[in-house]
């Protein structure tokens, strides 16, 4: 039997009694991996070779894990310091133990989060009690890290999941192709297999010499499976953002754009958020050190907004009875919501005076000092929108949401009454996660109060909303953790393989 040279090399190198990785076959046969893979699939089509796949998971330690192997897990260092200080007999102040254990910064939170979880003791009102009989020497997580560092396997998936959640290991899957000679392949080898004198590519020399007319070219199986080279594509979040824009434009909205860094005046003060509101502290938003204030604010608008905060709007308005300082209003922050764009547009400082009816939207990034979890990030995309018109009601707002979400196949919206300083009535939107059945908050909305509209010079009604693009993505695709698709921990294979929902 005559076969192309690469097929002969692969067939003779493969084993009839055991599966062998195609990469190993390629090395031994002195072939490129892609050449050996193509030859293996061609031999499989002829029934001479079987090709199977196996998924191998590799586990590697992160830099943080390497540091802990050298200095010790934070919770173990806290436990050892507690025992030395006699915390197994009577409680010891936490501050004393942290210095003794050499713990500061993020390591403190890590130690406290895992100290009680592992049964090493308790922390109550700033005092630490240590369990005298805890098995610190047999800490499963530390032993697992030591095993991985030594190249030994760790078979406990729950333990690996915990290490993964702590950011101490990185797991990656790889597909291994295995080949084995079939019975027909063994028969062919026994009867004799030799390389056919064929040419597998057309070269300039063959063309200029005219030999291409007489040589025999190798047949190619264009249907054979081949390696898929990694390639870039538009991120699923960006695809969804573009689709949201298309839907809103189709509903008659115009797009807004504006600065990511803005004065608190546009971000919060125009929105009738009191300057002593907890959400305006550095715990919830990011302020800039340099530059630290905006150069210009319109004086007439500043006066109107100050009056609304201090005195209220209308005969029954009272304001907040709390301090309002222009210096605070001028300070610069990363915007915590894109309503700053709405304030600039409604006041006429972005587009000029507006006459109802008007519809505007934005799909832009915002920044909040939130705790990271499956539904919260430090930065995310907000779908901002508002309608300026006469005699608007909550029914109009709910109908707009229903029409919008139906475009994405979401029809089970729930509306819950809510309080906002800047809208009345107000309500939150919830959708049901398609995989977990969990009810997920997807946005906040309402009709702007007079204290927001009148200082801006707006006499008509304005209904507005802020929706989360990432949570819309979760409802559309069934993702359970935003971090799988956005940020430094995102799953690249998931992003490459996910199908776009239209």
RODO-2510 file (C-alpha; in nm, 4 decimals, decimal comma):
residues 502
     n   res          X          Y          Z
     1     x     0,0000     0,0000     0,0000
     2     x     0,1277     0,3422    -0,0910
     3     x     0,0518     0,6405     0,1317
     4     x     0,1849     0,9948     0,1569
     5     x     0,5111     1,0161     0,3465
     6     x     0,3646     1,1873     0,6533
     7     x     0,0912     0,9228     0,6843
     8     x     0,3466     0,6426     0,6619
     9     x     0,5568     0,8039     0,9351
    10     x     0,2581     0,8466     1,1670
    11     x     0,1234     0,4950     1,1043
    12     x     0,4608     0,3312     1,1694
    13     x     0,5241     0,5382     1,4822
    14     x     0,1822     0,4847     1,6409
    15     x     0,1116     0,1853     1,8660
    16     x    -0,1558    -0,0790     1,8172
    17     x    -0,1776    -0,1614     2,1907
    18     x    -0,2005     0,1832     2,3512
    19     x    -0,3102     0,5377     2,2820
    20     x    -0,0266     0,7839     2,2277
    21     x    -0,0438     1,1654     2,2157
    22     x    -0,0172     1,3040     1,8650
    23     x     0,2485     1,5503     1,9865
    24     x     0,4642     1,2560     2,0977
    25     x     0,4124     1,0886     1,7599
    26     x     0,5101     1,4086     1,5809
    27     x     0,8327     1,4431     1,7802
    28     x     0,9344     1,0824     1,7197
    29     x     0,8481     1,0959     1,3489
    30     x     1,0212     1,4351     1,3147
    31     x     0,7059     1,6007     1,1828
    32     x     0,5439     1,9320     1,2635
    33     x     0,2476     1,8831     1,5039
    34     x    -0,0005     2,0201     1,2495
    35     x     0,1382     1,7882     0,9786
    36     x     0,1117     1,4858     1,2062
    37     x    -0,2415     1,5861     1,3106
    38     x    -0,3557     1,6207     0,9499
    39     x    -0,2006     1,2840     0,8612
    40     x    -0,3687     1,1190     1,1627
    41     x    -0,7145     1,2416     1,0585
    42     x    -0,6557     1,1218     0,7020
    43     x    -0,5523     0,7797     0,8331
    44     x    -0,8628     0,7772     1,0525
    45     x    -1,0784     0,8405     0,7457
    46     x    -0,9145     0,5361     0,5821
    47     x    -0,9822     0,3244     0,8917
    48     x    -0,6134     0,2683     0,9650
    49     x    -0,5921     0,4789     1,2796
    50     x    -0,8270     0,5799     1,5617
    51     x    -0,8168     0,9348     1,6983
    52     x    -0,9620     1,0165     2,0403
    53     x    -0,9511     1,3244     2,2607
    54     x    -0,8798     1,3717     2,6292
    55     x    -0,9090     1,6893     2,8339
    56     x    -0,6273     1,7454     3,0820
    57     x    -0,6470     2,0058     3,3579
    58     x    -0,3276     2,1692     3,4754
    59     x    -0,3012     2,3534     3,8065
    60     x    -0,0443     2,6251     3,8698
    61     x     0,0247     2,8370     4,1751
    62     x    -0,0251     3,2127     4,1615
    63     x     0,2302     3,4641     4,2899
    64     x     0,0191     3,5054     4,6032
    65     x     0,0385     3,1297     4,6702
    66     x     0,4182     3,1333     4,6239
    67     x     0,4368     3,4141     4,8793
    68     x     0,2281     3,2145     5,1283
    69     x     0,4470     2,9058     5,0837
    70     x     0,7391     3,1202     5,1894
    71     x     0,5781     3,3241     5,4699
    72     x     0,2783     3,1098     5,5693
    73     x    -0,0959     3,1408     5,5146
    74     x    -0,2288     3,4578     5,6865
    75     x    -0,4796     3,2626     5,8957
    76     x    -0,2054     3,0245     6,0154
    77     x     0,0209     3,3146     6,1072
    78     x    -0,2663     3,4690     6,3059
    79     x    -0,3361     3,1357     6,4793
    80     x     0,0274     3,0823     6,5717
    81     x     0,0504     3,4375     6,7092
    82     x    -0,2704     3,3790     6,9067
    83     x    -0,1332     3,0615     7,0655
    84     x     0,1915     3,2358     7,1581
    85     x    -0,0087     3,5173     7,3212
    86     x    -0,2221     3,2717     7,5198
    87     x    -0,5440     3,3299     7,3258
    88     x    -0,6281     2,9612     7,3781
    89     x    -0,6822     3,0447     7,7459
    90     x    -0,8286     3,3972     7,7329
    91     x    -0,9132     3,6428     7,4513
    92     x    -0,6342     3,8674     7,3214
    93     x    -0,6847     4,2026     7,1385
    94     x    -0,6676     4,1609     6,7622
    95     x    -0,4395     4,4631     6,7164
    96     x    -0,1710     4,3049     6,9310
    97     x    -0,1814     3,9794     6,7337
    98     x    -0,1693     4,1478     6,3917
    99     x     0,1588     4,3173     6,4768
   100     x     0,2993     3,9981     6,6240
   101     x     0,1984     3,7993     6,3121
   102     x     0,3313     4,0655     6,0759
   103     x    -0,0084     4,1104     5,9091
   104     x    -0,1212     4,4335     5,7469
   105     x    -0,3205     4,5580     5,4475
   106     x    -0,5251     4,2983     5,2562
   107     x    -0,3597     4,0141     5,4501
   108     x    -0,5610     4,1165     5,7583
   109     x    -0,8957     4,0634     5,5844
   110     x    -0,7719     3,7354     5,4352
   111     x    -0,6621     3,6101     5,7771
   112     x    -0,9896     3,7064     5,9446
   113     x    -1,2014     3,5570     5,6636
   114     x    -1,0333     3,2164     5,6943
   115     x    -0,9497     3,2045     6,0665
   116     x    -1,2998     3,1157     6,1843
   117     x    -1,3861     2,9232     5,8665
   118     x    -1,1126     2,6723     5,9388
   119     x    -1,1996     2,6387     6,3074
   120     x    -0,8855     2,8093     6,4382
   121     x    -1,0873     3,0290     6,6707
   122     x    -1,3233     3,3255     6,6857
   123     x    -1,3010     3,7042     6,6653
   124     x    -1,5549     3,8879     6,8794
   125     x    -1,5625     4,2636     6,9415
   126     x    -1,1964     4,3000     6,8479
   127     x    -1,0754     4,0134     7,0688
   128     x    -0,9390     3,6830     6,9409
   129     x    -0,9977     3,3434     7,1007
   130     x    -0,7895     3,0509     6,9683
   131     x    -0,9063     2,6903     6,9558
   132     x    -0,6475     2,4908     7,1539
   133     x    -0,6986     2,1662     6,9637
   134     x    -0,7022     2,2927     6,6010
   135     x    -0,4857     2,0916     6,3593
   136     x    -0,2847     2,3745     6,2097
   137     x    -0,0047     2,1390     6,1055
   138     x    -0,2529     1,9499     5,8853
   139     x    -0,4045     2,2510     5,7099
   140     x    -0,5507     2,1008     5,3907
   141     x    -0,5043     2,4137     5,1810
   142     x    -0,1392     2,4541     5,2782
   143     x    -0,0687     2,0849     5,2143
   144     x    -0,2388     2,1121     4,8742
   145     x    -0,0258     2,4155     4,7810
   146     x     0,2875     2,2259     4,8825
   147     x     0,1813     1,9275     4,6708
   148     x     0,1187     2,1435     4,3650
   149     x     0,4536     2,3171     4,4125
   150     x     0,6199     1,9734     4,4194
   151     x     0,4440     1,8682     4,0988
   152     x     0,2177     1,6204     4,2764
   153     x    -0,1510     1,5902     4,1793
   154     x    -0,4356     1,7141     4,4020
   155     x    -0,7500     1,5123     4,3329
   156     x    -0,9905     1,6873     4,5732
   157     x    -1,1984     1,9097     4,3420
   158     x    -1,3686     2,0891     4,6325
   159     x    -1,0304     2,1790     4,7751
   160     x    -0,9108     2,3039     4,4358
   161     x    -1,2292     2,5099     4,4024
   162     x    -1,1567     2,6757     4,7373
   163     x    -0,7976     2,7534     4,6359
   164     x    -0,9275     2,8894     4,3073
   165     x    -1,1766     3,1181     4,4851
   166     x    -0,8940     3,2480     4,7022
   167     x    -0,6880     3,3241     4,3930
   168     x    -0,4111     3,0847     4,4952
   169     x    -0,4234     2,8571     4,1891
   170     x    -0,4956     2,8915     3,8215
   171     x    -0,6535     2,6005     3,6378
   172     x    -0,6452     2,5568     3,2626
   173     x    -0,7860     2,2845     3,0382
   174     x    -0,6076     2,1509     2,7293
   175     x    -0,7267     1,9011     2,4704
   176     x    -0,4910     1,6094     2,4057
   177     x    -0,5401     1,4062     2,0863
   178     x    -0,4509     1,0375     2,1163
   179     x    -0,3930     0,7926     1,8289
   180     x    -0,3840     0,4145     1,8075
   181     x    -0,3363     0,1781     1,5116
   182     x    -0,6561    -0,0115     1,4265
   183     x    -0,6827    -0,3751     1,3145
   184     x    -0,6910    -0,2662     0,9505
   185     x    -0,3852    -0,0531     1,0180
   186     x    -0,1990    -0,3517     1,1620
   187     x    -0,2935    -0,5567     0,8565
   188     x    -0,1690    -0,2820     0,6240
   189     x     0,1617    -0,2634     0,8095
   190     x     0,2057    -0,6410     0,7899
   191     x     0,1344    -0,6408     0,4172
   192     x     0,3745    -0,3522     0,3641
   193     x     0,3304     0,0244     0,3551
   194     x     0,5571     0,2538     0,1591
   195     x     0,5670     0,6234     0,0905
   196     x     0,4200     0,7314    -0,2407
   197     x     0,6192     0,9741    -0,4481
   198     x     0,3764     1,2581    -0,4199
   199     x     0,4092     1,6325    -0,3816
   200     x     0,2115     1,8082    -0,1088
   201     x     0,2613     2,1678    -0,2247
   202     x     0,3110     2,3667    -0,5427
   203     x     0,6432     2,5504    -0,5322
   204     x     0,7890     2,8209    -0,7612
   205     x     1,0521     2,5689    -0,8725
   206     x     0,7886     2,3191    -0,9889
   207     x     0,6156     2,5917    -1,1876
   208     x     0,9268     2,7354    -1,3569
   209     x     1,0676     2,3919    -1,4392
   210     x     0,7374     2,2635    -1,5748
   211     x     0,7552     1,9535    -1,3509
   212     x     0,4155     2,0354    -1,2023
   213     x     0,2586     1,8816    -1,5152
   214     x     0,3978     1,5330    -1,4446
   215     x     0,4188     1,4995    -1,0646
   216     x     0,1471     1,3370    -0,8525
   217     x    -0,0025     1,5692    -0,5944
   218     x    -0,1126     1,4510    -0,2508
   219     x    -0,4876     1,4384    -0,2026
   220     x    -0,6168     1,6668     0,0703
   221     x    -0,9127     1,5915     0,2914
   222     x    -1,0653     1,9361     0,3272
   223     x    -1,3259     1,7982     0,5694
   224     x    -1,0691     1,6677     0,8163
   225     x    -1,0695     1,8364     1,1564
   226     x    -0,7774     2,0691     1,2175
   227     x    -0,6413     2,2725     1,5024
   228     x    -0,8357     2,5927     1,5611
   229     x    -0,5917     2,8804     1,5941
   230     x    -0,6803     3,1253     1,8730
   231     x    -0,8217     3,4426     1,7275
   232     x    -0,9683     3,7656     1,8459
   233     x    -1,3313     3,8624     1,8178
   234     x    -1,5619     4,1286     1,9480
   235     x    -1,6210     4,0797     2,3206
   236     x    -1,9642     3,9447     2,4086
   237     x    -2,0192     4,2467     2,6341
   238     x    -1,9461     4,4861     2,3485
   239     x    -2,1732     4,2871     2,1166
   240     x    -2,4548     4,3168     2,3707
   241     x    -2,3857     4,6909     2,4179
   242     x    -2,4091     4,7474     2,0432
   243     x    -2,7336     4,5529     2,0288
   244     x    -2,8763     4,7605     2,3143
   245     x    -2,7861     5,0759     2,1213
   246     x    -2,9565     4,9427     1,8074
   247     x    -3,2728     4,8581     2,0038
   248     x    -3,2930     5,1993     2,1711
   249     x    -3,2251     5,3852     1,8467
   250     x    -3,5048     5,1772     1,6947
   251     x    -3,7309     5,2961     1,9785
   252     x    -3,6604     5,6586     1,8853
   253     x    -3,3782     5,7426     2,1288
   254     x    -3,0659     5,9502     2,0621
   255     x    -2,7279     5,8627     2,2154
   256     x    -2,5515     6,0759     2,4797
   257     x    -2,1772     6,0885     2,5420
   258     x    -1,9770     6,2684     2,8087
   259     x    -1,6767     6,2680     3,0452
   260     x    -1,5885     5,9734     3,2686
   261     x    -1,4441     6,2176     3,5219
   262     x    -1,6888     6,4903     3,6196
   263     x    -1,7751     6,7334     3,8974
   264     x    -1,9894     6,6094     4,1826
   265     x    -2,2216     6,8917     4,0819
   266     x    -2,3216     6,7066     3,7623
   267     x    -2,2950     6,3597     3,9166
   268     x    -2,4862     6,4157     4,2413
   269     x    -2,5897     6,7737     4,3189
   270     x    -2,8088     6,8218     4,0114
   271     x    -2,9618     6,4843     4,0968
   272     x    -3,0762     6,6268     4,4336
   273     x    -2,8433     6,3980     4,6281
   274     x    -2,7609     6,5706     4,9607
   275     x    -2,3920     6,6364     5,0096
   276     x    -2,3902     6,4350     5,3340
   277     x    -2,5513     6,1299     5,1687
   278     x    -2,3528     5,8100     5,2513
   279     x    -2,3276     5,7199     4,8815
   280     x    -2,1226     6,0365     4,8240
   281     x    -1,8398     5,9382     5,0584
   282     x    -1,5087     5,7954     4,9427
   283     x    -1,6374     5,4542     5,0517
   284     x    -1,8747     5,4469     4,7554
   285     x    -1,7021     5,6562     4,4899
   286     x    -1,3536     5,7376     4,3612
   287     x    -1,2345     6,0972     4,3877
   288     x    -0,9409     6,2486     4,2008
   289     x    -0,6325     6,3838     4,3716
   290     x    -0,5060     6,5836     4,0754
   291     x    -0,6814     6,7708     3,9290
   292     x    -0,9197     6,7871     4,2213
   293     x    -1,1838     7,0314     4,0971
   294     x    -1,3588     7,1412     3,7790
   295     x    -1,2622     7,4767     3,6271
   296     x    -1,6099     7,5987     3,5370
   297     x    -1,9701     7,5549     3,6468
   298     x    -2,2588     7,7725     3,5186
   299     x    -2,3325     8,0256     3,7934
   300     x    -2,7091     8,0468     3,7367
   301     x    -2,7458     7,6701     3,7481
   302     x    -2,5290     7,6453     4,0600
   303     x    -2,7539     7,9006     4,2302
   304     x    -3,0685     7,7077     4,1315
   305     x    -2,9318     7,3743     4,2554
   306     x    -2,8048     7,5282     4,5818
   307     x    -3,1490     7,6780     4,6425
   308     x    -3,3188     7,3419     4,5783
   309     x    -3,0920     7,1711     4,8327
   310     x    -3,1208     7,4380     5,0999
   311     x    -3,4768     7,5668     5,0526
   312     x    -3,6556     7,3132     4,8324
   313     x    -3,8677     7,3820     4,5229
   314     x    -4,2212     7,5209     4,5219
   315     x    -4,4405     7,6414     4,8059
   316     x    -4,4159     7,3161     5,0011
   317     x    -4,0454     7,2553     4,9357
   318     x    -3,8126     7,2431     5,2349
   319     x    -3,4807     7,1158     5,1019
   320     x    -3,2516     6,9000     5,3130
   321     x    -3,1665     7,1351     5,6023
   322     x    -2,8049     7,0195     5,5651
   323     x    -2,4892     7,2066     5,4526
   324     x    -2,4266     7,2623     5,0817
   325     x    -2,0833     7,3823     4,9733
   326     x    -1,9797     7,4842     4,6234
   327     x    -1,6297     7,3481     4,6889
   328     x    -1,7787     6,9999     4,7298
   329     x    -1,9851     7,0448     4,4144
   330     x    -1,6720     7,1351     4,2169
   331     x    -1,4674     6,8332     4,3316
   332     x    -1,3922     6,5741     4,0632
   333     x    -1,4907     6,2067     4,0796
   334     x    -1,5056     5,9092     3,8518
   335     x    -1,8757     5,9049     3,7722
   336     x    -2,0707     5,6518     3,9772
   337     x    -2,3560     5,6623     3,7286
   338     x    -2,4139     5,8134     3,3855
   339     x    -2,6949     6,0358     3,5122
   340     x    -2,4318     6,3120     3,4968
   341     x    -2,4799     6,2961     3,1185
   342     x    -2,8557     6,3309     3,1622
   343     x    -2,8100     6,6392     3,3833
   344     x    -2,5823     6,8037     3,1259
   345     x    -2,8351     6,7376     2,8458
   346     x    -3,1517     6,8272     3,0351
   347     x    -2,9978     7,1562     3,1508
   348     x    -2,9182     7,2470     2,7913
   349     x    -2,5413     7,2648     2,8504
   350     x    -2,4675     6,9661     2,6259
   351     x    -2,7059     7,0131     2,3315
   352     x    -2,8864     7,3424     2,3836
   353     x    -3,2450     7,3851     2,5011
   354     x    -3,4695     7,0830     2,4554
   355     x    -3,8387     7,0838     2,3689
   356     x    -4,0574     6,7839     2,4583
   357     x    -4,0894     6,5169     2,3497
   358     x    -3,7224     6,4034     2,3647
   359     x    -3,5625     6,0632     2,4188
   360     x    -3,1948     6,0102     2,5057
   361     x    -2,9802     5,7147     2,6173
   362     x    -2,6203     5,6132     2,6838
   363     x    -2,4380     5,2822     2,7303
   364     x    -2,1264     5,3918     2,9149
   365     x    -1,8893     5,2733     3,1863
   366     x    -1,9344     5,3807     3,5503
   367     x    -1,7170     5,3304     3,8604
   368     x    -1,8157     5,2357     4,2147
   369     x    -1,6212     5,1273     4,5197
   370     x    -1,8237     4,8053     4,5599
   371     x    -1,7241     4,4730     4,7101
   372     x    -1,6472     4,2259     4,4310
   373     x    -1,8929     3,9384     4,4055
   374     x    -2,0784     3,7501     4,1271
   375     x    -2,3025     4,0515     4,0532
   376     x    -2,0812     4,3508     4,1452
   377     x    -1,7633     4,4983     3,9959
   378     x    -1,5652     4,8159     4,0549
   379     x    -1,6484     4,9255     3,7022
   380     x    -1,9370     4,8216     3,4812
   381     x    -2,1598     4,9459     3,1991
   382     x    -2,4809     5,1324     3,2748
   383     x    -2,7711     5,1671     3,0320
   384     x    -2,8948     5,5180     3,1047
   385     x    -3,2107     5,6516     2,9460
   386     x    -3,4753     5,9196     2,9859
   387     x    -3,7850     6,0544     2,8162
   388     x    -3,8901     6,4202     2,8325
   389     x    -4,2635     6,4639     2,7674
   390     x    -4,5880     6,5978     2,9108
   391     x    -4,8029     6,4002     3,1568
   392     x    -4,5796     6,0953     3,1990
   393     x    -4,6718     5,8228     3,4481
   394     x    -4,5310     5,5020     3,5957
   395     x    -4,7400     5,3136     3,3380
   396     x    -4,5376     5,4801     3,0584
   397     x    -4,2116     5,3835     3,2276
   398     x    -4,3147     5,0215     3,2825
   399     x    -4,4363     4,9959     2,9238
   400     x    -4,1007     5,1241     2,7957
   401     x    -3,9147     4,8596     2,9977
   402     x    -4,1469     4,5862     2,8763
   403     x    -4,0893     4,6842     2,5129
   404     x    -3,7126     4,7111     2,5639
   405     x    -3,6581     4,3770     2,7405
   406     x    -3,8876     4,1900     2,5019
   407     x    -3,6285     4,2640     2,2318
   408     x    -3,3910     4,0384     2,4277
   409     x    -3,6391     3,7593     2,4964
   410     x    -3,6999     3,8659     2,8591
   411     x    -4,0681     3,8797     2,9473
   412     x    -4,0791     3,7967     3,3208
   413     x    -3,9920     4,1392     3,4656
   414     x    -4,0928     4,2261     3,8222
   415     x    -4,1310     4,5828     3,9506
   416     x    -4,0727     4,6698     4,3158
   417     x    -4,1495     5,0111     4,4737
   418     x    -3,8325     5,1829     4,5895
   419     x    -3,7032     5,5100     4,7367
   420     x    -3,4628     5,7416     4,5524
   421     x    -3,3788     6,0992     4,6578
   422     x    -3,4270     6,2118     4,2972
   423     x    -3,7351     6,0257     4,1649
   424     x    -4,0956     5,9850     4,2776
   425     x    -4,2483     5,7398     4,2111
   426     x    -3,9480     5,5029     4,1971
   427     x    -3,9119     5,1320     4,1450
   428     x    -3,6466     4,8647     4,0910
   429     x    -3,6547     4,6072     3,8121
   430     x    -3,5918     4,2368     3,8639
   431     x    -3,5520     3,9470     3,6221
   432     x    -3,5290     3,5698     3,6780
   433     x    -3,1940     3,4059     3,6027
   434     x    -3,2500     3,1338     3,3373
   435     x    -3,0079     2,8842     3,4961
   436     x    -3,0341     2,9329     3,8729
   437     x    -3,3919     3,0633     3,8966
   438     x    -3,2584     3,3411     4,1197
   439     x    -3,4290     3,6808     4,1022
   440     x    -3,1639     3,9326     3,9919
   441     x    -3,1933     4,3112     4,0232
   442     x    -3,1313     4,4611     3,6788
   443     x    -3,2000     4,8321     3,7266
   444     x    -3,3479     5,1322     3,9040
   445     x    -3,5939     5,3867     3,7676
   446     x    -3,8540     5,6537     3,8349
   447     x    -3,9876     5,9958     3,7385
   448     x    -3,7607     6,2869     3,8294
   449     x    -3,8814     6,5030     4,1166
   450     x    -3,9396     6,8751     4,0749
   451     x    -3,6242     6,9314     4,2826
   452     x    -3,4286     6,7787     3,9931
   453     x    -3,6151     6,9230     3,6958
   454     x    -3,6988     7,2791     3,7968
   455     x    -3,3403     7,3933     3,8735
   456     x    -3,2449     7,2627     3,5277
   457     x    -3,5160     7,4716     3,3683
   458     x    -3,7263     7,1677     3,2732
   459     x    -4,1023     7,2191     3,3025
   460     x    -4,2239     6,8882     3,1509
   461     x    -4,2069     6,5408     3,3092
   462     x    -3,8923     6,3254     3,2813
   463     x    -3,8940     5,9520     3,3358
   464     x    -3,5485     5,7978     3,3702
   465     x    -3,3666     5,4741     3,4449
   466     x    -3,0276     5,3168     3,4984
   467     x    -2,9926     4,9509     3,3996
   468     x    -2,6968     4,7170     3,4264
   469     x    -2,5614     4,5877     3,0944
   470     x    -2,3763     4,3039     3,2695
   471     x    -2,6906     4,1813     3,4435
   472     x    -2,8817     4,1949     3,1163
   473     x    -2,6014     3,9763     2,9796
   474     x    -2,6519     3,7319     3,2685
   475     x    -3,0236     3,7001     3,1907
   476     x    -2,9590     3,6590     2,8159
   477     x    -2,6775     3,4038     2,8301
   478     x    -2,7231     3,2363     3,1676
   479     x    -2,3880     3,3501     3,3132
   480     x    -2,3829     3,3126     3,6909
   481     x    -2,0807     3,5313     3,7654
   482     x    -2,0055     3,8651     3,5966
   483     x    -1,6355     3,8003     3,6517
   484     x    -1,6514     3,5130     3,4002
   485     x    -1,7000     3,7644     3,1193
   486     x    -1,5511     4,0912     3,2445
   487     x    -1,2264     4,1734     3,4224
   488     x    -0,8960     4,0010     3,4943
   489     x    -1,0551     3,6674     3,5966
   490     x    -1,2692     3,6220     3,2858
   491     x    -1,2883     3,2810     3,1185
   492     x    -1,1256     3,3280     2,7763
   493     x    -1,2416     2,9903     2,6456
   494     x    -1,5978     3,0726     2,7463
   495     x    -1,5767     3,4055     2,5630
   496     x    -1,4354     3,2373     2,2505
   497     x    -1,6982     2,9628     2,2411
   498     x    -2,0175     3,1415     2,3507
   499     x    -2,2824     3,1787     2,0826
   500     x    -2,4229     3,5230     2,0151
   501     x    -2,7922     3,5575     2,1013
   502     x    -2,9938     3,7515     1,8459
***
